[in-house]
Amino acid sequence: MMTHRIQRPALILPAFLFALFSGCATIDLESHVADTPEQALTLAAKESNPETAQRYLLRVASEYQAKSSHSAARKILRSDLLTTAIGESQNQRRLLAMASAIELEDTSWAQDLTIKSSAEDFLNYPAELIPRAANLQAQTQSLAGKPLDAAMTLILLSQTDSGSNPQTTHDNIWSYLKTVSASQLQKATDSALGFENQGWLELALTLRSSGDNLDTQGKLIRQWQNNWPGHPAAQTLPAELGLLADLSASRPENIILALPLQGPLASAGKAIRDGFIAAYYSDESSDRTKTDIKVIDTSNSSFGDQYASFASGKADLIVGPLEKESLAELASMNTLPIPVLGLNYLPPDTRKPKGLFQFGLSADDEARQIAERLASRNITRILALIPYGEWGDRVTSALTARMQETGVTALHIQRFFPEDNLRSVTADVLGITTSRQRAINVERTIGLNVEFEPRPRQDAEAIVMVAEPSIARQFKPLFAFYYAGDLPVYAPSIIYDGTPNPGRNRDLNNVIFTDIPWILAEENPLRSEATTYLPGTKGQLGRLFAMGADAWQISKRLPLLQRVKGAAIEGQTGRLTMTPDGSIHREQLWAQFTNGDPKILNQLPTEQRITDPKVPTTAD
């Protein structure tokens, strides 16, 4: 690069330096477009008039926000040059800062912005900005971990802005209030001033103290409306509460329970039938004068033909079929005029008609849970033993798919048949066979016998063992025999037959497995009553009985699971949630064999539960 030295008169340099350091306007900040936030801050720092500099920085920050460059806007808005802003500039800075903090999900910044905030702050803005300022203020308070403050902000907005949409505002108020702890609600209720504040807090506290039972909550919502007839929320309920209130009073009255009662699936069908009917009769909220349950045998007829006959009747809901082939007969329909709660799952790539819901004891759910458990324990490399067959293929597919999503790697998956030499299978999965072959190759190479003790591979952090009890009791001691006894072992519910047998299950000590509350919960009123009067309530049939009981609970809550975000049922087979395509997923309990007995390890999450009063929760 060629440079040229230009001679200037000596007096020019002092004049230039004066202009530079005195901040004389060589650049018009009113119209300047900054290339970077750093450039904007540098230019603003040279400006002698603080108000001009602040107006410039706020304009630049606003321009960055318009381009969704919130990180650049944050650099400017958190600058010390804006800390002295007052009046209109201060309000503008706060509005811009809240918008960027929300977009960036910057909780630390949100906490700084709300240290001295109050619900009335948004009233400092012009009338046309009040709705935006209030909503940004509420979102920032929520981001800062202050949902009660956020709710109070929007309650005040609903009183001061007649142009706001009451449904939207009330929905947002409730979304904040329902996350406030019971102790905070109680404290706020005790000191609440104002009709609107008192009503909202009483509503939230009443529903929180009622527990999570759907039927009780629906009644309490209607009771609150009667007690607060003039309250804005009583006239326009939050959509979620309106749905809860409607659903608690609206249930299918004519139910067809379609199950195989003859043939190879007869025992399974009868267990599910008994569980469904037992749960119905133990449900104190059910109206037996209105509910009619008709049991239909699907063993010897085409379910498609049977469904066509059901559709011409007065049924509100069909629970069943159990057979996957029968469920597939519905896949060709676009819409089911009568909703169906199928008790099995169609293949993932099968088109599902509108109105079809699916529920069952899917091995896929358990495989996904195992993968998530591994990831939560920071286990990233595992070995797996999974049987051959269609069921094992599904477990393998679900396990590996979820492990890939959670960052867990399967170093080796060893498939097996129950009749295989399990010692050889174990040696293969642990790398013992490979280790032995390596030693043989060395001996052949050097022509000498080598003293060698085979060792398992050292990079595995856990073993996933998918095996029935009789097979698992052989695998577990073999892990120790091959010096891998210190690896944690995880398993699905197939490892436990559901009947306590400490003597036989001692070989399974320390194995961590997942199973349903019906099997693991120490106290369960429905189970206690059912085992007294009914057969088929233990072991694998017991799991199907529990599935039938949950089918009853789901049948009366399908719209709730479908339409309320985060809705769940604490059932006999786990925590039940619905995916957007209408499939019910289960989250089971975790247990560990100790002295041959399964001991529950942890409690299920409590967020937004809808708990069946007949199902106890379990502590660590």
C-alpha positions as CSV (number, residue, x, y, z in Angstrom):
1,M,0.0,0.0,0.0
2,M,1.4,3.4,-1.0
3,T,1.1,6.3,1.5
4,H,1.4,10.0,0.8
5,R,2.5,12.6,3.3
6,I,0.7,15.8,2.8
7,Q,2.1,19.0,4.3
8,R,-0.5,21.1,6.2
9,P,-0.1,24.5,7.9
10,A,0.9,24.1,11.5
11,L,-2.2,25.8,12.8
12,I,-4.5,23.2,11.4
13,L,-3.6,20.4,13.8
14,P,-4.6,22.2,17.1
15,A,-7.8,23.2,15.5
16,F,-8.5,19.6,14.5
17,L,-7.7,18.2,18.0
18,F,-10.0,20.8,19.5
19,A,-12.8,19.8,17.3
20,L,-12.2,16.1,18.0
21,F,-12.0,16.3,21.8
22,S,-14.5,19.1,22.4
23,G,-17.3,17.1,20.7
24,C,-17.9,19.7,18.1
25,A,-20.4,18.1,15.7
26,T,-18.3,16.7,12.9
27,I,-21.1,14.0,12.7
28,D,-24.7,14.7,12.9
29,L,-26.0,12.2,15.5
30,E,-29.6,13.0,14.6
31,S,-29.2,11.2,11.3
32,H,-26.1,9.1,11.7
33,V,-26.5,5.3,11.0
34,A,-24.2,3.3,13.2
35,D,-22.4,0.2,11.7
36,T,-22.0,-1.5,15.0
37,P,-23.2,-0.9,18.6
38,E,-19.5,-0.2,19.6
39,Q,-19.3,2.6,17.0
40,A,-22.6,4.1,18.3
41,L,-21.3,4.1,21.9
42,T,-18.0,5.7,20.9
43,L,-19.7,8.5,19.0
44,A,-22.2,9.1,21.8
45,A,-19.3,9.3,24.4
46,K,-17.8,12.1,22.4
47,E,-21.0,14.1,22.3
48,S,-21.0,17.0,24.8
49,N,-24.7,17.1,25.2
50,P,-25.9,14.0,27.2
51,E,-29.5,14.4,26.0
52,T,-28.4,14.4,22.4
53,A,-26.2,11.3,23.0
54,Q,-29.0,9.5,24.8
55,R,-31.6,10.2,22.0
56,Y,-29.0,9.0,19.5
57,L,-28.4,5.7,21.4
58,L,-32.1,5.0,21.9
59,R,-32.7,5.6,18.2
60,V,-29.9,3.2,17.2
61,A,-31.1,0.6,19.7
62,S,-34.6,0.8,18.3
63,E,-33.3,0.4,14.8
64,Y,-31.4,-2.8,15.9
65,Q,-34.6,-4.1,17.4
66,A,-36.5,-3.5,14.2
67,K,-33.9,-5.8,12.5
68,S,-34.2,-8.4,15.3
69,S,-30.6,-7.6,16.4
70,H,-31.5,-7.7,20.1
71,S,-28.0,-8.6,21.2
72,A,-26.7,-5.4,19.6
73,A,-29.5,-3.5,21.2
74,R,-28.6,-4.9,24.6
75,K,-25.1,-3.6,24.3
76,I,-26.4,-0.1,23.9
77,L,-29.3,-0.2,26.3
78,R,-27.1,-1.6,29.1
79,S,-24.5,1.1,28.6
80,D,-23.6,3.5,31.4
81,L,-24.3,6.4,29.0
82,L,-28.0,5.7,29.4
83,T,-28.1,5.2,33.2
84,T,-28.6,9.0,33.7
85,A,-31.6,9.2,31.3
86,I,-34.6,10.9,32.8
87,G,-38.2,11.6,31.9
88,E,-39.2,10.5,28.4
89,S,-35.7,9.1,27.6
90,Q,-35.8,7.0,30.7
91,N,-39.2,5.6,29.8
92,Q,-38.1,4.8,26.3
93,R,-35.0,3.1,27.5
94,R,-37.0,0.9,29.8
95,L,-39.5,0.0,27.1
96,L,-36.8,-1.0,24.7
97,A,-34.8,-2.8,27.4
98,M,-37.9,-4.9,28.4
99,A,-38.5,-5.9,24.7
100,S,-34.9,-7.1,24.2
101,A,-34.7,-8.8,27.5
102,I,-37.8,-10.8,26.7
103,E,-36.6,-11.7,23.2
104,L,-33.2,-12.8,24.5
105,E,-34.7,-14.6,27.5
106,D,-32.1,-12.7,29.6
107,T,-33.3,-13.4,33.2
108,S,-30.5,-11.5,34.8
109,W,-31.3,-8.3,32.8
110,A,-35.0,-8.8,33.6
111,Q,-34.3,-9.0,37.3
112,D,-32.3,-5.8,37.1
113,L,-35.2,-4.1,35.3
114,T,-37.7,-5.1,37.9
115,I,-35.8,-4.4,41.1
116,K,-37.7,-1.3,41.9
117,S,-40.7,-1.8,39.6
118,S,-44.3,-1.6,40.6
119,A,-47.6,-2.5,38.9
120,E,-48.3,1.2,38.2
121,D,-45.1,1.8,36.2
122,F,-46.7,1.4,32.8
123,L,-49.1,4.2,33.6
124,N,-46.2,6.6,33.0
125,Y,-46.5,6.1,29.2
126,P,-48.8,7.9,26.8
127,A,-52.3,6.3,26.5
128,E,-51.5,4.8,23.1
129,L,-48.5,3.0,24.6
130,I,-50.1,1.7,27.8
131,P,-51.2,-1.7,26.5
132,R,-47.8,-2.5,25.1
133,A,-45.9,-1.1,28.1
134,A,-48.1,-3.2,30.5
135,N,-47.7,-6.4,28.6
136,L,-43.9,-5.9,28.2
137,Q,-43.7,-5.1,31.9
138,A,-45.7,-8.3,32.9
139,Q,-43.5,-10.5,30.6
140,T,-40.4,-9.0,32.1
141,Q,-41.6,-9.6,35.6
142,S,-42.4,-13.2,34.8
143,L,-39.0,-13.7,33.2
144,A,-37.5,-12.3,36.4
145,G,-39.3,-15.0,38.4
146,K,-42.0,-12.7,39.6
147,P,-45.3,-14.2,38.2
148,L,-47.4,-12.6,41.0
149,D,-46.1,-9.1,40.1
150,A,-46.8,-9.9,36.4
151,A,-50.4,-10.8,37.2
152,M,-50.9,-7.7,39.3
153,T,-49.7,-5.6,36.4
154,L,-52.2,-7.1,34.0
155,I,-55.0,-6.9,36.6
156,L,-54.4,-3.1,36.7
157,L,-54.3,-3.0,32.9
158,S,-57.7,-4.6,32.7
159,Q,-59.0,-1.8,35.0
160,T,-57.4,1.1,33.1
161,D,-57.6,0.1,29.4
162,S,-61.1,-0.4,28.3
163,G,-59.9,-1.2,24.8
164,S,-58.0,-4.3,25.7
165,N,-59.4,-7.7,24.8
166,P,-60.7,-9.1,28.2
167,Q,-60.3,-12.8,27.1
168,T,-56.6,-12.3,26.2
169,T,-55.9,-10.3,29.3
170,H,-57.6,-12.8,31.6
171,D,-55.9,-15.7,29.9
172,N,-52.5,-14.0,30.5
173,I,-53.4,-13.2,34.1
174,W,-54.3,-16.8,34.8
175,S,-51.1,-18.1,33.1
176,Y,-49.1,-16.1,35.7
177,L,-51.3,-16.8,38.8
178,K,-51.3,-20.5,38.3
179,T,-47.5,-20.7,38.7
180,V,-47.5,-18.7,42.0
181,S,-46.8,-20.8,45.1
182,A,-49.6,-21.5,47.6
183,S,-47.7,-19.6,50.3
184,Q,-47.3,-16.5,48.1
185,L,-51.0,-16.6,47.2
186,Q,-52.0,-16.9,50.8
187,K,-49.8,-14.0,51.8
188,A,-51.0,-11.8,48.9
189,T,-54.7,-12.7,49.6
190,D,-54.4,-11.7,53.2
191,S,-53.1,-8.2,52.3
192,A,-55.0,-7.7,49.0
193,L,-56.7,-4.4,48.4
194,G,-59.3,-3.8,45.7
195,F,-62.2,-5.9,44.4
196,E,-60.4,-7.1,41.3
197,N,-57.2,-8.1,43.1
198,Q,-59.1,-9.9,45.9
199,G,-61.3,-11.9,43.4
200,W,-58.4,-13.0,41.3
201,L,-56.3,-14.1,44.3
202,E,-59.2,-15.9,45.9
203,L,-59.8,-17.8,42.7
204,A,-56.2,-18.9,42.4
205,L,-55.9,-19.9,46.0
206,T,-59.2,-21.8,46.0
207,L,-58.1,-23.9,43.0
208,R,-54.6,-24.4,44.4
209,S,-55.9,-25.6,47.8
210,S,-58.4,-28.0,46.2
211,G,-55.7,-30.3,44.8
212,D,-55.6,-31.3,41.2
213,N,-58.9,-33.2,40.9
214,L,-60.7,-32.2,37.7
215,D,-64.2,-32.7,39.1
216,T,-63.6,-30.7,42.2
217,Q,-61.9,-27.9,40.3
218,G,-64.9,-27.6,37.9
219,K,-67.3,-27.2,40.8
220,L,-65.1,-24.7,42.6
221,I,-64.8,-22.5,39.5
222,R,-68.6,-22.4,39.1
223,Q,-68.9,-21.7,42.9
224,W,-66.4,-18.9,42.6
225,Q,-68.4,-17.4,39.8
226,N,-71.5,-17.4,41.9
227,N,-69.7,-15.8,44.8
228,W,-68.1,-13.1,42.6
229,P,-70.8,-12.4,40.0
230,G,-69.6,-8.8,39.3
231,H,-66.0,-9.7,38.9
232,P,-64.6,-9.3,35.4
233,A,-63.2,-12.8,35.4
234,A,-66.5,-14.2,36.4
235,Q,-68.0,-12.7,33.3
236,T,-65.1,-13.7,31.1
237,L,-63.4,-16.7,32.6
238,P,-59.8,-17.5,31.5
239,A,-60.2,-20.0,28.6
240,E,-58.5,-22.8,30.5
241,L,-60.8,-22.4,33.5
242,G,-63.9,-22.2,31.3
243,L,-62.9,-25.4,29.7
244,L,-62.3,-27.1,33.0
245,A,-65.7,-26.0,34.3
246,D,-67.4,-27.2,31.1
247,L,-65.6,-30.5,31.0
248,S,-66.3,-31.3,34.6
249,A,-70.0,-31.2,33.8
250,S,-69.7,-32.8,30.3
251,R,-68.8,-36.4,29.9
252,P,-69.7,-39.2,27.5
253,E,-72.8,-40.9,28.7
254,N,-73.1,-43.8,26.3
255,I,-69.8,-45.7,26.1
256,I,-69.1,-48.8,24.1
257,L,-66.3,-50.9,25.6
258,A,-65.1,-53.0,22.6
259,L,-62.7,-55.8,23.6
260,P,-61.7,-59.4,22.7
261,L,-63.4,-61.7,25.2
262,Q,-62.6,-65.0,23.4
263,G,-59.6,-66.5,21.8
264,P,-55.9,-65.8,22.5
265,L,-56.5,-62.2,23.7
266,A,-59.4,-63.1,25.9
267,S,-57.5,-62.9,29.2
268,A,-56.1,-59.5,28.3
269,G,-59.5,-58.2,27.2
270,K,-61.2,-59.4,30.4
271,A,-58.5,-57.8,32.6
272,I,-58.9,-54.4,30.8
273,R,-62.7,-54.8,31.0
274,D,-62.6,-55.5,34.7
275,G,-60.2,-52.5,35.3
276,F,-62.5,-50.1,33.4
277,I,-65.6,-51.2,35.2
278,A,-63.9,-51.2,38.6
279,A,-62.6,-47.7,38.1
280,Y,-66.1,-46.6,37.0
281,Y,-67.8,-47.9,40.1
282,S,-65.1,-46.5,42.4
283,D,-65.4,-43.0,40.8
284,E,-67.5,-41.0,43.2
285,S,-68.0,-38.3,40.6
286,S,-69.6,-40.6,38.0
287,D,-73.4,-40.3,37.6
288,R,-74.6,-43.8,37.3
289,T,-78.1,-42.6,36.4
290,K,-76.7,-41.1,33.2
291,T,-73.7,-43.3,32.2
292,D,-74.4,-46.4,30.2
293,I,-71.4,-48.7,29.5
294,K,-72.0,-51.5,26.9
295,V,-69.4,-54.2,26.6
296,I,-69.0,-55.7,23.0
297,D,-66.9,-58.7,22.1
298,T,-64.6,-58.0,19.1
299,S,-63.2,-61.5,18.8
300,N,-65.1,-62.9,15.8
301,S,-66.2,-59.8,13.8
302,S,-64.6,-57.2,11.6
303,F,-64.2,-54.1,13.7
304,G,-64.8,-51.9,10.7
305,D,-68.2,-53.5,10.3
306,Q,-68.9,-53.2,14.1
307,Y,-67.9,-49.5,14.1
308,A,-70.3,-48.8,11.2
309,S,-73.1,-50.3,13.3
310,F,-72.0,-48.3,16.4
311,A,-72.1,-45.1,14.3
312,S,-75.8,-45.6,13.6
313,G,-76.6,-45.8,17.3
314,K,-76.3,-43.2,20.1
315,A,-72.8,-44.0,21.4
316,D,-70.7,-41.0,22.5
317,L,-67.4,-42.8,22.7
318,I,-65.9,-46.2,21.8
319,V,-63.1,-47.5,24.1
320,G,-61.2,-50.2,22.1
321,P,-60.3,-52.2,20.2
322,L,-57.3,-53.9,21.7
323,E,-56.2,-55.7,18.6
324,K,-53.8,-53.7,16.4
325,E,-55.3,-55.2,13.2
326,S,-58.8,-54.0,14.3
327,L,-57.5,-50.5,15.0
328,A,-55.9,-50.5,11.5
329,E,-59.3,-51.0,10.0
330,L,-60.2,-47.4,11.0
331,A,-57.1,-45.9,9.4
332,S,-58.8,-45.7,6.0
333,M,-61.4,-43.3,7.3
334,N,-60.8,-39.5,7.2
335,T,-63.0,-38.7,10.3
336,L,-64.6,-40.9,12.9
337,P,-68.1,-39.7,13.6
338,I,-67.9,-41.4,17.0
339,P,-64.5,-40.7,18.8
340,V,-62.5,-43.9,19.5
341,L,-60.0,-44.4,22.3
342,G,-58.0,-47.3,20.8
343,L,-56.2,-49.5,23.3
344,N,-53.2,-50.0,21.1
345,Y,-51.0,-47.9,18.7
346,L,-50.9,-47.8,14.9
347,P,-47.4,-47.8,13.3
348,P,-45.8,-44.3,13.4
349,D,-46.1,-43.8,9.6
350,T,-49.8,-44.7,9.5
351,R,-52.3,-42.0,8.8
352,K,-54.6,-41.4,11.7
353,P,-58.2,-40.3,11.2
354,K,-59.6,-37.4,13.1
355,G,-61.3,-38.6,16.2
356,L,-58.9,-41.5,16.9
357,F,-57.0,-41.4,20.2
358,Q,-54.5,-44.1,21.1
359,F,-53.5,-45.5,24.6
360,G,-51.7,-48.6,25.7
361,L,-48.8,-50.1,27.6
362,S,-46.3,-49.1,24.9
363,A,-42.7,-50.4,25.3
364,D,-41.8,-47.2,23.3
365,D,-42.7,-45.0,26.3
366,E,-40.4,-47.1,28.6
367,A,-37.5,-47.0,26.2
368,R,-37.8,-43.2,25.8
369,Q,-37.9,-42.9,29.6
370,I,-34.8,-44.9,30.0
371,A,-32.9,-42.7,27.5
372,E,-34.0,-39.6,29.3
373,R,-33.0,-41.1,32.7
374,L,-29.5,-41.8,31.3
375,A,-29.2,-38.3,30.0
376,S,-30.4,-36.8,33.3
377,R,-27.6,-38.7,35.1
378,N,-25.0,-37.5,32.6
379,I,-24.5,-41.0,31.2
380,T,-23.4,-40.7,27.6
381,R,-22.1,-44.1,26.6
382,I,-24.0,-47.4,27.2
383,L,-24.1,-51.0,26.3
384,A,-27.5,-52.7,25.7
385,L,-29.0,-56.2,25.7
386,I,-32.3,-56.5,23.8
387,P,-34.1,-59.6,22.7
388,Y,-34.7,-60.4,19.0
389,G,-38.3,-60.1,17.7
390,E,-40.8,-57.4,16.7
391,W,-41.2,-56.2,20.2
392,G,-37.4,-55.9,20.7
393,D,-37.2,-54.1,17.4
394,R,-39.6,-51.4,18.6
395,V,-37.7,-51.1,21.9
396,T,-34.4,-50.7,20.0
397,S,-35.8,-48.1,17.6
398,A,-37.4,-46.0,20.4
399,L,-34.4,-46.3,22.6
400,T,-31.8,-45.3,20.0
401,A,-34.0,-42.5,18.6
402,R,-34.4,-40.9,22.0
403,M,-30.8,-41.4,23.0
404,Q,-29.7,-39.7,19.8
405,E,-31.9,-36.7,20.7
406,T,-30.5,-36.6,24.3
407,G,-26.8,-37.1,23.5
408,V,-26.4,-40.7,24.6
409,T,-24.4,-43.1,22.5
410,A,-25.0,-46.9,22.3
411,L,-21.5,-48.3,22.0
412,H,-22.9,-51.8,21.3
413,I,-26.4,-53.3,21.2
414,Q,-26.3,-57.0,21.6
415,R,-29.5,-58.8,20.4
416,F,-30.2,-62.3,21.8
417,F,-32.7,-65.1,21.9
418,P,-33.7,-66.5,25.4
419,E,-32.3,-69.9,24.4
420,D,-28.9,-68.5,23.6
421,N,-25.8,-69.2,25.7
422,L,-26.2,-66.1,27.9
423,R,-22.6,-66.3,29.1
424,S,-21.4,-65.9,25.5
425,V,-24.0,-63.1,24.9
426,T,-22.7,-61.3,28.0
427,A,-19.1,-61.7,26.9
428,D,-20.0,-60.3,23.5
429,V,-21.7,-57.2,24.8
430,L,-18.9,-56.4,27.3
431,G,-16.2,-56.8,24.7
432,I,-14.7,-59.9,26.4
433,T,-14.9,-61.9,23.2
434,T,-13.1,-59.2,21.3
435,S,-10.5,-59.0,24.1
436,R,-9.9,-62.7,23.9
437,Q,-9.6,-62.7,20.2
438,R,-7.0,-59.9,20.4
439,A,-4.9,-62.0,22.8
440,I,-5.1,-65.0,20.4
441,N,-4.0,-62.8,17.5
442,V,-1.0,-61.6,19.6
443,E,0.0,-65.2,20.4
444,R,-0.2,-66.2,16.8
445,T,1.9,-63.2,15.8
446,I,4.7,-63.7,18.3
447,G,4.5,-67.5,18.4
448,L,4.4,-67.6,22.2
449,N,1.7,-68.3,24.9
450,V,0.7,-65.0,26.6
451,E,-0.6,-64.8,30.1
452,F,-3.8,-63.0,29.6
453,E,-6.9,-62.1,31.7
454,P,-9.8,-60.8,29.6
455,R,-11.2,-57.5,30.6
456,P,-14.4,-55.7,29.6
457,R,-14.3,-52.5,27.6
458,Q,-13.6,-49.5,29.7
459,D,-15.6,-46.8,27.8
460,A,-19.1,-47.9,28.9
461,E,-20.8,-46.0,31.7
462,A,-24.0,-48.1,32.0
463,I,-25.8,-51.2,30.7
464,V,-29.4,-51.2,29.5
465,M,-30.8,-54.7,30.1
466,V,-34.1,-55.6,28.4
467,A,-35.0,-59.1,29.6
468,E,-37.6,-61.1,31.4
469,P,-37.0,-61.9,35.1
470,S,-35.6,-65.4,34.5
471,I,-33.2,-64.2,31.9
472,A,-32.2,-61.0,33.8
473,R,-31.4,-63.0,36.9
474,Q,-28.7,-64.8,34.8
475,F,-27.4,-61.7,33.1
476,K,-26.8,-59.7,36.2
477,P,-24.3,-62.0,38.0
478,L,-22.5,-62.5,34.7
479,F,-21.7,-58.7,34.6
480,A,-19.9,-59.1,37.9
481,F,-18.2,-62.3,36.7
482,Y,-16.7,-60.4,33.8
483,Y,-15.6,-57.5,36.0
484,A,-18.4,-55.1,35.0
485,G,-20.4,-55.4,38.2
486,D,-19.8,-51.7,39.0
487,L,-21.7,-50.5,35.9
488,P,-25.2,-49.2,36.7
489,V,-27.9,-51.3,35.1
490,Y,-31.2,-49.9,33.7
491,A,-34.2,-51.9,32.6
492,P,-37.9,-51.6,31.5
493,S,-40.8,-53.1,33.5
494,I,-40.4,-56.5,31.7
495,I,-37.7,-57.3,34.3
496,Y,-40.3,-57.5,37.2
497,D,-43.3,-59.8,37.2
498,G,-45.1,-57.6,39.7
499,T,-45.1,-60.1,42.5
500,P,-42.7,-59.6,45.4
501,N,-40.2,-62.4,45.7
502,P,-37.1,-61.1,47.6
503,G,-35.4,-64.5,47.6
504,R,-35.4,-65.0,43.8
505,N,-34.8,-61.3,43.0
506,R,-31.7,-60.8,45.0
507,D,-29.7,-61.5,41.9
508,L,-31.3,-58.3,40.5
509,N,-30.0,-56.1,43.4
510,N,-29.1,-52.5,42.3
511,V,-30.9,-52.8,39.0
512,I,-32.8,-49.6,38.3
513,F,-36.0,-50.1,36.4
514,T,-39.2,-48.3,35.5
515,D,-42.7,-49.6,36.2
516,I,-46.3,-48.4,36.7
517,P,-47.7,-47.0,40.0
518,W,-50.2,-49.9,40.1
519,I,-47.2,-52.2,40.6
520,L,-44.9,-50.0,42.6
521,A,-47.0,-47.7,44.8
522,E,-47.1,-49.1,48.4
523,E,-50.6,-48.0,49.0
524,N,-53.4,-47.9,46.4
525,P,-57.0,-48.1,47.5
526,L,-58.3,-49.3,44.1
527,R,-55.7,-52.0,44.0
528,S,-56.4,-53.1,47.5
529,E,-60.2,-53.4,46.9
530,A,-59.8,-55.0,43.5
531,T,-57.4,-57.7,44.7
532,T,-59.8,-58.6,47.4
533,Y,-62.8,-59.3,45.1
534,L,-61.4,-59.9,41.5
535,P,-58.9,-62.3,39.9
536,G,-56.3,-61.1,37.4
537,T,-55.1,-58.0,39.3
538,K,-51.5,-59.0,39.8
539,G,-48.5,-59.5,37.5
540,Q,-48.9,-58.8,33.8
541,L,-52.7,-59.1,34.0
542,G,-52.6,-56.6,36.8
543,R,-50.9,-54.1,34.5
544,L,-53.7,-54.6,32.0
545,F,-56.3,-54.2,34.7
546,A,-54.6,-50.9,35.6
547,M,-54.6,-49.9,31.9
548,G,-58.4,-50.5,31.9
549,A,-58.8,-48.3,35.0
550,D,-56.9,-45.5,33.2
551,A,-59.0,-45.9,30.1
552,W,-62.0,-44.9,32.2
553,Q,-60.2,-41.8,33.5
554,I,-59.1,-40.8,30.0
555,S,-62.5,-41.4,28.5
556,K,-64.0,-38.6,30.6
557,R,-61.1,-36.2,30.0
558,L,-60.2,-36.6,26.3
559,P,-61.1,-32.9,25.4
560,L,-59.2,-31.7,28.4
561,L,-56.0,-33.6,27.4
562,Q,-56.5,-32.5,23.8
563,R,-57.2,-28.8,24.4
564,V,-55.5,-27.7,27.6
565,K,-51.7,-27.3,27.2
566,G,-49.8,-29.2,29.9
567,A,-52.9,-31.2,31.0
568,A,-52.0,-34.6,32.5
569,I,-53.7,-37.3,34.5
570,E,-51.9,-39.1,37.4
571,G,-53.1,-42.6,36.5
572,Q,-52.6,-46.2,37.6
573,T,-50.1,-46.7,34.7
574,G,-48.2,-43.4,35.1
575,R,-48.5,-39.8,34.3
576,L,-50.6,-39.5,31.2
577,T,-50.3,-36.8,28.6
578,M,-51.5,-36.4,25.0
579,T,-49.4,-35.6,21.9
580,P,-50.9,-33.4,19.2
581,D,-51.8,-36.4,17.2
582,G,-54.0,-37.9,20.0
583,S,-51.5,-40.5,21.3
584,I,-51.4,-40.9,25.1
585,H,-47.9,-41.1,26.5
586,R,-47.1,-42.5,29.9
587,E,-44.4,-41.4,32.4
588,Q,-43.8,-44.2,34.9
589,L,-42.1,-44.4,38.3
590,W,-38.5,-45.5,38.9
591,A,-37.4,-48.1,41.4
592,Q,-34.3,-50.1,42.3
593,F,-34.0,-53.6,43.6
594,T,-32.7,-53.6,47.2
595,N,-32.4,-56.9,49.0
596,G,-34.6,-58.4,46.3
597,D,-37.4,-55.8,46.7
598,P,-38.2,-52.9,44.4
599,K,-37.9,-49.5,46.2
600,I,-39.2,-46.4,44.6
601,L,-36.5,-43.9,43.8
602,N,-38.2,-40.6,43.1
603,Q,-41.5,-38.8,42.8
604,L,-43.1,-37.8,39.5
605,P,-43.0,-34.1,38.5
606,T,-45.8,-32.0,40.0
607,E,-46.3,-29.4,37.4
608,Q,-50.0,-29.1,36.3
609,R,-51.1,-32.5,37.5
610,I,-54.6,-33.7,37.4
611,T,-54.6,-36.4,40.0
612,D,-57.1,-39.2,40.4
613,P,-58.0,-39.2,44.1
614,K,-57.8,-43.0,44.1
615,V,-54.1,-42.9,43.0
616,P,-51.6,-42.0,45.8
617,T,-48.5,-40.1,45.1
618,T,-45.2,-41.4,46.3
619,A,-42.2,-39.7,47.9
620,D,-38.5,-40.4,47.5
